[in-house]
Each structure stands twice: as structure tokens, then as C-alpha cells.
Amino acid sequence: MKRIVLLFITSCAIQLHAQQPYYDDVDLTLTGSDLYWELQLKLSVFNEDYTYGDVRDSFLITDADPTNSNDVLLVYGFNDSDGDCTTDRTRDNDNFGGDPCEYNREHVFPRSRSMPPMGDAVNSATGIVADPHNLRPSDVQRNGNRGSKKFDDGSGNSGDVNAGNWYPGDEWKGDVARIIMYMYVRYGEQCLPEFTGIGPTEGDTDMLQVFLNWNVEDPVSEVENQRNPQLEIEYGSRNPFIDNPSFATLIWGGPPAEDPFDLLNTEDFTAPTIEMYPNPASNYVSITTTQPLQVISIYDITGKLVLKTTTDSTMSTTINTSNFKTGFYFVQTQGSTQKLVIR
């Protein structure tokens, strides 16, 4: 049991690494809209000859399964052993096409939802419709199931939620959030987050809270990290929110995200202190923090999410725990985690 707790806490820890040379000409002392425009200027340099057809070849490297380079990872996928190819998480990289049980190219920010729309996805197309940072391999049918549905919060595997919206799945929601953030910075009001997501914005910004939360709850994955170096070579740019998720915090606010560049090392971004009473608890627990609450997530000892609630940005809230099993839990909000005991 101690080993499980250690693994869970470790997975929540921030792992620091060196700043990418790609950002050497970016003023990283900026915040808010100033940093937004600075990153937009950086992303305006790209390979204008890169085509929608080129993406197929890029997938073989950018989206290769880290455990088997002959396969690609399929966005929204989650199960390779249930006999249903539409739920596959991986697929042989030769199986590209338009037939059932093949994979194709998913525009995470849908073509039809940008304003104006991105245009036809033909192999010779260049520009926004061919931007590889917005394209991921997907099972043909699952791509069709998602269509152009807006993203909405949920839990578990990908699928329809809340009257026809789309939840990308626990494994993919952070990837999706960082793609939407990239698209908004790269293309501005043509790709406003509200065009492809559901929910309130963060303060007076245009960024949806759901994407800021997903950016924190689902940290950068191994496959995301392998995309950026290859796309810098082929396309000429990187997704800044993969390199440093806390760019989102610095620009739009919300819960503090992973900060590999150590840019949030200021009093303004100190993680809140959580106080819970009673602890141990039985029927309820009152939670108070030193910063306004937004999203509270409670995990069991194995790391499984058992409750997620959104508050009205108050400093305290009370949660009903009468249906919780006895044992240890972890309460997480805005970058802070604390142990809760249920008796």
C-alpha cells in the first residue's frame, strides 16, 4: 500500500527540466496578453510548404507508440483487447486509410468550427488545415463518432456526454487542452476556445476553465514530448504548452500547471494551503484554502478519481462523504494535494 501511495504522489509532482533553446528569443518574463502575443509571434514562423499529405508520414514518428514503434497511438482510444477496433488505443502504422478498423487524421479543433472554417482536407492543402499540431491519428469510426462535437467535461473513457458533447477520455484530455491552447495562440480569434468547448471562461479571458483544468489534471505524456522535436524539424514550430504547461497559467490564470521552466516561482503563483475538517471524516468534510476554490478532485488510494466538483470560486466548501468507503483518499485543488481519512 505504501508503494501505491508513493507512485500516486510522484505522479503529481512537478518534474523540472532545462528550458528548450527554441524559446531563447522569447521574453519569458511576460505574462497575460503580452506573453500571448509573444508566443503568437514565435509560432508565426513555420514551414509553409508542409501539406496535409505530409502528416501521414509525420505520424510514423510523432505518434509512434513508445512501447512499439510499429504502432501509432490513436487519440480517444482506450482498449486493444475488447474485440472492438473502434476503441483501439494502438494500431499498426500501415493500417492508414478510410475503411473500418483503419486509422485516419483527426482535427482535434474541428475544421468546421474555426471561423472561417479551415477548408478542404486534401493532401495538397497547406496552412491551418494541415497544421500537424492539431492533427492526431484516430480510428476511422471513432473519428466519425466525435465528428465536430464540442468538448465537455466527463470521466473515464472517451465518448458522448451531456446532450451530445464529447469527452476525449482521461488519457487524452490534457493532450486536447494543450492542442486547443496552441490553436488559439497560433490562429487567434479564428480558433476561439468557445468554438470547440463547453463551459465558463477563466475570468475575463477567452480560455475555457475546462481546458485549464485538463491541462493540470492530465500532465504531458511521453508521446506528446516526442511530437515536439520532430515537428520542429519538419514543420518549424513546437507546441509551447507541451514544453511548458504553465504558459497557460501565466496567460489565462486558473490552477497552477506543471512548470518545467520554473516561471511560476513567485508569490503570485504559490499553491494554496488546504485545510480540512473533520479529518478523519465520516459524513462530510469542510475544505478551506488560502485561494479561491475552482475544481476539487478526490482520488482513492489507487489513484482512481472518485469525485470531482466545481465550486463558485469561494474560499471554502463542504463535501458529502457519507457514500465513501472507509480508507485513505487524496484531495487535490489548484496544485495542492492533501490526505483525507474516511472512517
C-alpha positions in Angstrom: 0.0 0.0 0.0 2.8 2.4 0.8 4.2 1.8 -2.7 0.9 2.7 -4.3 0.7 6.0 -2.4 4.3 6.8 -3.3 3.5 6.2 -7.0 0.4 8.4 -6.9 2.2 11.3 -5.1 5.1 11.0 -7.5 2.8 11.2 -10.5 1.5 14.6 -9.2 5.0 16.0 -8.7 6.4 18.7 -11.0 9.4 17.5 -12.9 11.8 20.3 -13.8 14.0 20.2 -16.9 16.0 22.6 -18.9 14.3 25.3 -20.9 14.2 24.5 -24.7 16.5 26.6 -26.8 13.5 27.2 -29.1 12.4 29.9 -26.6 15.7 31.7 -26.4 14.3 34.6 -28.3 11.0 34.7 -26.3 10.7 37.1 -23.4 9.6 34.7 -20.7 9.3 37.5 -18.1 6.0 38.5 -19.7 2.5 37.4 -18.6 -1.1 37.7 -19.7 -1.8 39.1 -23.2 1.8 40.2 -23.5 3.0 36.6 -23.3 0.2 35.5 -25.6 1.3 37.9 -28.4 5.0 37.0 -27.8 4.2 33.3 -28.3 2.0 34.0 -31.3 4.9 35.9 -33.0 7.1 32.9 -32.3 4.6 30.4 -33.8 4.2 32.6 -37.0 7.5 31.1 -38.3 6.7 27.7 -39.8 7.2 25.6 -43.0 4.6 27.0 -45.4 5.2 24.1 -47.8 4.1 21.4 -45.3 1.0 19.7 -46.6 -1.9 17.7 -45.2 -0.5 14.7 -47.0 2.8 15.1 -45.2 1.0 14.5 -41.9 0.7 10.8 -42.7 4.4 10.3 -42.8 4.9 12.5 -39.7 2.6 10.3 -37.7 5.0 7.4 -38.0 7.4 9.3 -35.8 5.4 11.8 -33.9 2.7 9.4 -32.7 4.6 6.2 -32.6 3.7 4.0 -29.6 6.7 4.5 -27.2 6.5 0.7 -26.4 6.2 -0.4 -30.1 7.4 1.8 -32.9 5.5 -0.3 -35.5 2.2 1.1 -34.0 0.7 4.5 -33.7 -1.3 5.7 -30.7 -4.9 6.6 -31.5 -6.4 9.7 -29.9 -9.6 8.9 -27.9 -8.7 5.2 -27.9 -8.5 3.1 -24.7 -8.8 -0.7 -25.2 -6.8 -3.0 -27.6 -8.3 -6.3 -26.2 -12.1 -5.9 -26.2 -12.5 -7.1 -29.8 -13.9 -3.8 -30.9 -11.5 -1.9 -33.2 -13.3 1.4 -32.7 -12.0 1.6 -29.1 -8.4 0.6 -30.0 -5.7 2.6 -28.4 -2.9 1.5 -30.8 -2.9 0.3 -34.4 -0.3 -1.0 -36.9 1.1 2.1 -38.6 0.5 0.6 -42.0 -3.3 0.5 -41.5 -3.9 4.0 -42.7 -7.0 4.7 -44.8 -10.7 5.2 -44.7 -12.1 1.7 -44.1 -13.3 0.2 -40.8 -10.5 -0.7 -38.4 -8.1 1.6 -40.2 -6.9 5.0 -38.9 -7.0 8.5 -40.4 -6.3 12.1 -39.4 -8.4 13.7 -36.7 -8.6 17.5 -36.5 -8.8 18.0 -32.7 -10.0 21.6 -33.3 -12.6 20.6 -36.0 -12.3 22.1 -39.4 -15.9 23.3 -39.4 -15.7 25.0 -36.1 -12.9 27.6 -36.9 -14.2 30.9 -38.1 -13.8 31.0 -41.0 -13.7 27.2 -41.5 -10.3 25.7 -42.2 -11.2 24.5 -45.7 -11.0 21.2 -47.5 -8.7 18.5 -46.2 -7.0 17.4 -49.4 -3.5 16.0 -49.4 -2.1 19.1 -51.2 -3.6 21.6 -48.7 -1.3 23.8 -46.7 -1.9 26.2 -43.8 -4.2 25.8 -40.9 -5.9 22.6 -42.2 -2.5 20.9 -42.5 -1.1 22.2 -39.1 0.3 18.9 -37.6 0.0 20.2 -34.1 -3.8 19.9 -34.5 -3.8 16.5 -36.1 -3.7 13.1 -34.4 -4.2 9.6 -35.6 -7.7 8.3 -34.8 -9.7 5.2 -35.6 -11.9 6.0 -38.6 -15.2 5.2 -36.9 -14.2 6.9 -33.6 -13.2 10.0 -35.6 -16.6 9.9 -37.1 -18.3 9.4 -33.8 -16.6 12.5 -32.4 -17.3 14.5 -35.6 -17.3 18.2 -34.7 -18.9 17.8 -31.3 -17.7 20.3 -28.7 -15.5 19.1 -25.9 -17.1 18.8 -22.5 -16.0 17.5 -19.1 -16.5 13.9 -18.0 -14.6 11.0 -16.7 -13.4 7.6 -17.8 -13.1 6.7 -21.5 -13.9 8.9 -24.4 -17.5 9.2 -25.7 -20.7 11.3 -25.7 -21.5 13.4 -22.6 -24.2 15.9 -21.7 -26.6 16.0 -24.7 -24.2 15.2 -27.5 -20.9 16.8 -26.5 -17.6 14.8 -26.4 -15.3 13.8 -23.6 -11.9 12.9 -25.0 -11.1 10.4 -22.2 -8.9 10.6 -19.1 -5.8 9.7 -21.0 -6.3 12.3 -23.8 -7.9 15.3 -22.2 -4.6 17.0 -21.4 -3.4 16.5 -25.0 -6.6 18.0 -26.2 -6.4 21.0 -23.9 -2.8 21.8 -25.0 -3.8 21.5 -28.7 -6.7 23.9 -28.2 -4.4 26.3 -26.4 -1.9 26.1 -29.2 -4.6 26.7 -31.9 -5.9 29.8 -30.1 -2.4 31.3 -29.7 -1.4 30.4 -33.3 -4.6 31.5 -35.1 -6.2 33.9 -32.7 -9.9 34.6 -33.0 -10.2 32.1 -35.9 -9.9 29.4 -33.2 -11.5 30.8 -30.1 -11.8 28.0 -27.4 -15.5 28.6 -27.1 -15.9 27.4 -30.7 -15.0 23.9 -29.7 -15.6 23.6 -25.9 -18.4 23.9 -23.4 -18.3 25.8 -20.1 -17.3 29.1 -18.4 -14.2 31.1 -19.3 -11.5 31.9 -16.8 -12.2 35.4 -15.6 -12.3 37.9 -18.4 -10.2 35.8 -20.7 -11.3 33.8 -23.7 -9.9 30.5 -22.3 -12.4 27.9 -21.0 -11.9 26.7 -17.5 -12.3 23.1 -18.6 -9.2 23.3 -20.8 -7.2 24.9 -18.0 -8.3 22.1 -15.6 -7.5 19.4 -18.1 -4.0 20.9 -18.6 -3.4 20.3 -14.9 -5.2 17.0 -14.4 -3.6 15.2 -17.3 0.1 16.0 -17.4 2.2 16.0 -20.6 2.7 12.4 -21.8 5.6 10.6 -23.4 4.0 10.7 -26.9 3.4 14.5 -26.6 7.1 15.0 -25.7 8.2 13.0 -28.8 6.0 15.1 -31.1 7.5 18.5 -30.5 11.1 17.8 -31.5 10.1 16.1 -34.8 7.6 18.8 -35.7 10.2 21.4 -35.0 12.3 19.7 -37.7 9.5 19.1 -40.2 7.1 22.0 -39.6 9.4 24.6 -38.0 7.4 25.1 -34.7 6.6 23.5 -31.4 3.5 23.5 -29.2 4.6 25.7 -26.3 2.0 24.2 -23.9 3.6 20.8 -24.2 7.1 22.2 -23.4 5.7 24.2 -20.5 2.1 23.8 -19.5 2.4 26.7 -17.1 2.4 29.1 -20.0 -1.4 28.6 -19.8 -1.4 29.7 -16.1 0.7 32.8 -16.9 -1.5 33.8 -19.8 -5.0 33.0 -18.6 -4.7 32.1 -14.9 -6.6 29.1 -13.4 -5.0 26.3 -11.4 -1.1 26.3 -11.5 0.1 23.8 -14.2 3.3 21.9 -14.5 6.2 24.4 -14.7 9.3 22.8 -16.2 10.8 26.3 -16.8 10.2 27.4 -13.2 8.4 30.5 -14.3 5.7 30.4 -11.6 8.3 30.8 -8.8 6.7 34.0 -7.5 4.4 34.7 -4.6 1.5 35.3 -7.0 1.6 31.6 -8.0 2.1 29.9 -4.7 -0.1 26.8 -4.4 -2.9 27.2 -1.9 -2.8 25.7 1.6 -5.7 23.2 2.1 -7.4 22.8 5.5 -10.0 20.1 6.0 -12.2 19.5 9.0 -13.0 17.0 10.3 -10.2 14.7 9.3 -10.7 11.8 9.8 -14.2 12.4 8.4 -17.4 10.3 8.1 -20.4 12.1 6.7 -18.9 15.3 5.4 -15.7 17.3 5.2 -15.3 21.0 5.0 -12.5 22.3 2.8 -10.9 25.8 3.1 -8.0 27.2 1.2 -5.9 30.3 1.0 -7.0 30.9 -2.6 -10.5 30.7 -4.1 -11.5 27.2 -4.9 -12.4 26.2 -8.5 -12.1 22.5 -9.1 -11.7 19.9 -6.3 -10.7 16.3 -7.2 -10.7 13.4 -4.7 -8.7 10.2 -5.6 -8.7 6.9 -3.8 -5.5 5.1 -2.7 -5.0 3.6 -6.1 -5.2 7.0 -7.8 -8.7 6.5 -9.2 -10.8 9.7 -9.4 -13.9 9.2 -7.1 -15.3 12.7 -7.1 -14.8 15.9 -8.9 -16.7 19.1 -8.2 -16.6 22.6 -9.4 -17.2 25.4 -6.9 -18.2 29.0 -7.3 -14.6 30.2 -6.7 -15.3 30.6 -2.9 -12.7 30.1 -0.2 -14.5 27.1 1.3 -16.9 24.3 0.6 -18.5 21.3 2.2 -18.5 17.8 0.5 -20.8 14.9 1.4 -18.6 11.9 2.1 -21.3 9.6 3.5 -21.1 7.3 0.5 -17.3 7.0 0.5 -15.7 3.7 1.6 -13.5 3.8 4.7 -9.9 4.3 3.9 -7.4 6.9 2.6 -8.1 9.5 -0.1 -6.2 12.4 -1.6 -7.9 15.8 -2.1 -6.4 17.9 -4.9 -7.1 21.5 -5.8 -5.1 24.1 -7.7 -1.8 22.2 -7.5 -2.0 21.2 -3.8 -2.7 17.7 -2.5 -3.6 16.6 1.0 -4.5 13.2 2.6 -8.1 12.7 3.8 -9.1 9.7 6.0 -12.7 8.4 5.9 -13.9 6.3 8.8 
